[in-house]
Amino acid sequence: MNSLRAEEEASLKGGDDAVAWVKEDLCIGCDQCTIVCDDDAIELFDKPLASSIMKVEVNRKARVLREPCTGCKLCVLACPTDAIIMIDR
C-alpha cells in the first residue's frame, strides 16, 4: 500500500503551471495544510453546516489562494483526507 501511495505522490503535477485545489466535501478543516504552506496561500473559512443531526453551526474548510500558491504540493502531501489536489493554473 505504501508503494502505491508513493507512486501517486510522485506522479502529482506541480510547479509554476499547477495550483492546489480543495475539494470542500472532503475537507475536515484540520489546519494541516495551512501549517505546511510556506507561501501563506491557504486560508480557513467558516461554512454553515447543514445538518440536523450535529449541533454545530459552522464547519471550517480550507481555500487556496491562487496567486501566492507556487505549486509546491506540500499541502497535498499533508492533507489526511486527500481533499487537496493539483490542477492546471
PyMOL commands that set and color helices and strands:
alter all, ss='L'
color gray80, all
select helices_A, chain A and resi 2-10+32-36+74-78
alter helices_A, ss='H'
color red, helices_A
select strands_A, chain A and resi 18-22+42-48+58-64+84-88
alter strands_A, ss='S'
color yellow, strands_A
deselect
rebuild
show_as cartoon
